């Protein structure tokens, strides 16, 4: 069963990648906070996926 915080982190990154304008920065910060919260409650495999989500967040931030 997938951790709810992990799923929330994936959803937050998706919201960020789809955000435009002023919402973009707010969604990025929200995604970072959810990812950090999820780290404490995830399996090692999910933590690796969270690292990938963080990388995706940074890639989209630079685009």
C-alpha positions in Angstrom: 0.0 0.0 0.0 1.4 3.4 -1.0 2.0 5.9 1.7 -0.5 8.9 1.6 2.3 11.4 2.2 4.2 9.9 -0.7 1.1 10.2 -2.9 0.6 13.8 -1.8 4.2 14.5 -2.8 3.7 13.1 -6.2 0.5 15.2 -6.6 2.2 18.3 -5.3 4.9 18.0 -8.0 2.3 17.5 -10.6 0.5 20.7 -9.5 3.8 22.6 -9.7 4.6 21.3 -13.2 1.2 22.4 -14.4 1.1 25.8 -12.5 1.5 29.1 -14.3 2.3 32.6 -13.2 2.2 33.6 -9.6 0.9 30.1 -8.5 4.1 28.5 -9.7 6.3 29.6 -6.8 3.7 28.8 -4.3 3.2 25.3 -5.7 7.0 24.7 -5.7 7.3 25.6 -2.0 4.2 23.4 -1.2 5.8 20.5 -3.1 9.1 20.9 -1.3 7.3 20.9 2.1 5.3 17.8 1.2 8.3 15.9 -0.1 10.3 16.7 3.1 7.3 15.5 5.3 7.1 12.3 3.3 10.7 11.4 3.7 10.2 10.7 7.4 7.4 8.2 6.8 8.4 6.4 3.6 10.2 3.2 2.8 13.7 3.3 1.3 12.2 2.7 -2.2 9.8 5.5 -1.8 12.6 7.8 -0.6 14.4 7.1 -3.8 11.3 8.0 -5.7 11.0 11.2 -3.6 14.6 12.1 -4.7 13.5 11.7 -8.3 10.5 14.0 -7.6 12.9 16.6 -6.1 15.0 16.4 -9.3 11.9 16.7 -11.4 10.9 19.8 -9.4 14.3 21.4 -10.0 14.3 20.5 -13.7 10.9 22.2 -14.2 12.1 25.2 -12.1 15.0 25.8 -14.5 12.8 25.4 -17.7 
